[in-house]
Amino acid sequence: MFPLRDENPTFHTSIVTYSLIIINILAWVLIQGVGFNPNLAKSICQFGLVPGELFGAIKPGTQLALGGGLACVFDGNPNWLSVITSMFMHGGWLHLIGNMWFLWIFGDNVEDAMGHVRFVVFYLLCGLAAAAAQTVADTSSTVPMVGASGAIGGVMGAYALLYPRAYVHMFVFLGFYMTTIAIPAIYMLGYWFLLQLVSGLPALAGDRLGGVAFWAHVGGFVAGLALVTFFKQHHRHELRLRGSPRRTAKRRWL
């Protein structure tokens, strides 16, 4: 199942959500060379989060092959800024498009309930929680972690609590059968979280998971659930639950 859209209009312009999407796209184009090496490999090496590097588990001089004859050489100096920069790097076109699509669908409504400044802080904290979860899952990993998935997982966790009954239109593909269905957000997001949790269990047995940061997704989602109560503005949320944005806007200006 893949979300297409939700039935949940916004009351305010989603400045932060749009800005985050633009920043991620600009990083992909200007820093990552739209996925072509050597820029892609260099960006992952410089700005990706490597748990083993932060915990000193990687010896200086160790090389990590990145394909195309390119390699990342660790110098033994932990790059703590990568905890932030890794949120704006991606590993490929599908990775970028998938993340930005989820942020587009769910981010505007969460920002609507929090306000611009609070949403920025919330987003970054969820990203940090995601990085922490993935790092703790394998403190010796040499696989660079990149992507906004963890922070967006936090956005989805917040959405699940703020708008559990909002309908999300899903694309369903079952072999040769394709259709669309609309289901309450709580079921769709609960399914997504359960899928991430089950997929991440092999990490506890020592599997590398092919570099997919499942525990970052789980950590971000849980952080979103835990933080949303502190970041939502009750008057904004109540306004959203009372009626359509058009009727409210008319009452405000008249």
Legacy VTK file of the C-alpha trace (Angstrom):
# vtk DataFile Version 3.0
C-alpha trace
ASCII
DATASET POLYDATA
POINTS 254 float
0.000 0.000 0.000
1.180 3.511 -0.807
-0.488 6.784 0.277
-1.754 9.044 -2.513
-3.366 11.881 -0.575
-5.349 12.635 2.565
-8.715 14.276 3.192
-7.328 16.839 5.613
-7.108 20.452 4.343
-4.870 23.018 6.044
-5.723 26.422 7.529
-2.295 28.044 7.233
0.403 28.117 4.575
2.835 25.253 5.238
5.990 27.364 4.976
8.275 24.953 6.847
7.060 21.837 5.054
7.591 23.463 1.660
10.987 24.791 2.760
12.161 21.376 3.967
11.171 19.829 0.643
13.026 22.563 -1.252
16.145 22.216 0.930
16.249 18.459 0.399
15.865 18.874 -3.353
18.558 21.564 -3.483
20.921 19.336 -1.498
20.245 16.513 -3.953
20.959 18.738 -6.956
23.765 20.996 -5.738
25.637 18.714 -3.315
24.792 15.182 -4.415
24.957 15.808 -8.153
21.442 14.396 -8.745
22.767 10.941 -7.924
25.875 10.816 -10.088
29.346 9.977 -8.809
31.693 11.289 -7.589
29.342 13.861 -5.986
26.927 11.249 -4.630
29.657 9.141 -3.038
31.448 12.203 -1.702
28.267 13.587 -0.113
27.450 10.281 1.585
31.002 10.062 2.897
31.143 13.645 4.171
27.593 14.160 5.409
26.276 10.666 6.158
26.023 9.419 9.741
28.307 6.445 10.453
27.582 4.941 13.912
30.950 3.217 14.165
32.730 6.513 13.541
30.863 8.310 16.324
31.568 5.534 18.825
35.222 5.120 17.851
34.678 1.571 16.594
36.342 2.306 13.260
40.119 2.497 13.124
41.700 5.516 11.398
42.570 4.718 7.808
39.725 2.250 7.376
38.203 2.434 3.904
34.578 1.899 2.935
33.973 1.115 -0.736
31.217 3.277 -2.239
31.209 1.834 -5.750
32.717 3.080 -8.988
36.203 2.723 -7.593
35.454 5.322 -4.897
35.982 4.814 -1.186
35.385 6.725 2.027
38.464 6.887 4.265
37.843 7.399 7.994
40.340 9.640 9.780
39.337 8.778 13.341
37.690 12.163 14.035
33.953 11.759 14.711
31.797 14.032 12.569
29.038 14.961 15.001
27.492 17.411 12.546
26.561 14.396 10.442
23.725 13.775 12.907
22.056 16.821 11.321
23.469 16.825 7.797
22.511 13.185 7.205
18.835 14.218 7.417
19.187 16.163 4.158
21.145 13.604 2.130
19.635 10.735 0.118
20.880 7.595 -1.544
18.902 7.744 -4.778
15.993 9.259 -6.701
13.402 6.855 -5.273
14.692 7.482 -1.754
14.321 11.243 -2.195
10.940 11.143 -3.954
9.462 8.699 -1.442
10.529 10.782 1.546
9.376 14.077 0.067
6.034 12.548 -0.938
5.330 11.410 2.632
6.437 14.806 3.973
4.135 16.533 1.467
1.111 14.473 2.511
1.549 14.484 6.296
3.838 17.418 7.110
1.472 20.274 6.254
-1.221 19.150 8.695
1.233 18.604 11.548
2.753 22.032 10.915
-0.775 23.435 10.918
-1.312 22.162 14.463
2.098 23.273 15.784
2.984 26.486 14.021
6.119 27.119 11.993
8.816 27.475 14.679
7.588 24.601 16.815
7.386 22.360 13.775
11.034 23.062 12.860
12.191 22.099 16.352
9.905 19.059 16.401
11.180 17.856 13.015
14.837 18.148 14.023
14.277 16.436 17.378
12.567 13.523 15.661
15.515 13.298 13.278
17.928 13.237 16.215
15.881 10.525 17.946
15.911 8.503 14.725
19.692 8.826 14.445
20.075 7.749 18.076
17.867 4.685 17.579
19.754 3.551 14.489
23.127 4.194 16.129
22.283 2.270 19.292
20.983 -0.631 17.186
24.520 -1.160 15.832
27.220 1.023 17.365
29.936 -0.548 15.200
28.198 -0.137 11.844
30.266 1.298 8.991
27.204 1.821 6.774
26.480 5.555 6.299
22.970 6.562 7.289
21.346 9.180 5.051
17.808 10.360 4.475
14.936 12.274 6.021
13.040 9.049 6.789
13.542 9.227 10.555
12.353 12.815 10.902
9.415 12.107 8.591
8.614 9.046 10.692
8.213 11.487 13.590
5.836 13.584 11.493
3.786 10.464 10.765
3.674 9.556 14.450
2.385 13.031 15.276
-0.204 12.824 12.490
-1.482 9.515 13.875
-2.294 11.149 17.222
-3.505 14.488 15.887
-5.738 13.199 13.087
-6.445 9.498 13.662
-9.792 9.654 11.810
-8.603 11.626 8.784
-8.978 9.479 5.689
-5.893 8.616 3.661
-6.336 7.421 0.086
-4.071 4.445 -0.581
-2.906 2.792 -3.778
-3.083 -0.994 -3.414
-1.132 -3.279 -5.737
-1.797 -7.027 -5.545
-0.127 -8.682 -8.493
-2.246 -7.837 -11.529
-4.964 -6.246 -9.381
-4.686 -2.525 -8.654
-7.139 -0.309 -6.799
-7.433 2.605 -4.394
-9.013 2.594 -0.968
-9.541 5.240 1.727
-8.819 4.269 5.325
-8.473 6.213 8.608
-4.942 7.471 9.186
-4.562 5.542 12.442
-4.816 2.221 10.571
-2.528 3.201 7.737
0.154 4.651 10.015
-0.179 1.778 12.496
0.403 -0.657 9.638
3.445 1.340 8.509
4.928 1.354 12.028
4.340 -2.376 12.518
6.012 -3.060 9.178
9.087 -1.040 10.214
9.244 -2.747 13.601
9.083 -6.250 12.149
11.596 -5.372 9.436
14.018 -4.055 12.027
14.024 -7.136 14.262
16.852 -8.880 12.329
19.156 -6.028 13.404
18.965 -7.339 16.951
20.396 -10.611 15.655
23.329 -8.824 14.055
22.118 -8.545 10.459
23.158 -5.417 8.540
19.804 -5.033 6.780
21.544 -3.905 3.635
21.972 -0.368 4.968
18.226 0.264 5.367
17.732 2.286 8.562
14.615 0.565 9.864
15.372 1.455 13.473
15.687 5.111 12.504
12.129 4.917 11.153
10.914 3.338 14.389
12.829 5.778 16.578
11.501 8.783 14.679
7.916 7.506 14.803
8.057 6.879 18.561
9.634 10.305 19.128
6.792 11.886 17.166
4.230 10.116 19.340
6.010 11.252 22.507
6.667 14.864 21.504
3.480 15.891 19.726
1.624 16.692 22.970
4.301 19.217 23.935
4.558 20.868 20.522
0.978 21.165 19.303
-0.825 24.443 19.948
-4.216 23.549 21.333
-6.060 26.516 19.819
-4.697 25.648 16.350
-5.647 21.995 16.716
-9.127 22.807 17.996
-9.637 25.240 15.122
-8.833 22.477 12.658
-11.291 20.082 14.268
-14.227 22.532 14.156
-14.764 23.103 10.446
-13.468 23.757 6.965
-10.707 26.300 6.385
-12.862 28.333 4.004
-15.694 28.879 6.486
-13.233 29.737 9.244
-11.374 32.169 6.984
-14.639 33.974 6.126
-15.623 34.319 9.765
-12.135 35.646 10.569
-12.177 38.353 7.882
-15.794 39.369 8.282
LINES 1 255
254 0 1 2 3 4 5 6 7 8 9 10 11 12 13 14 15 16 17 18 19 20 21 22 23 24 25 26 27 28 29 30 31 32 33 34 35 36 37 38 39 40 41 42 43 44 45 46 47 48 49 50 51 52 53 54 55 56 57 58 59 60 61 62 63 64 65 66 67 68 69 70 71 72 73 74 75 76 77 78 79 80 81 82 83 84 85 86 87 88 89 90 91 92 93 94 95 96 97 98 99 100 101 102 103 104 105 106 107 108 109 110 111 112 113 114 115 116 117 118 119 120 121 122 123 124 125 126 127 128 129 130 131 132 133 134 135 136 137 138 139 140 141 142 143 144 145 146 147 148 149 150 151 152 153 154 155 156 157 158 159 160 161 162 163 164 165 166 167 168 169 170 171 172 173 174 175 176 177 178 179 180 181 182 183 184 185 186 187 188 189 190 191 192 193 194 195 196 197 198 199 200 201 202 203 204 205 206 207 208 209 210 211 212 213 214 215 216 217 218 219 220 221 222 223 224 225 226 227 228 229 230 231 232 233 234 235 236 237 238 239 240 241 242 243 244 245 246 247 248 249 250 251 252 253
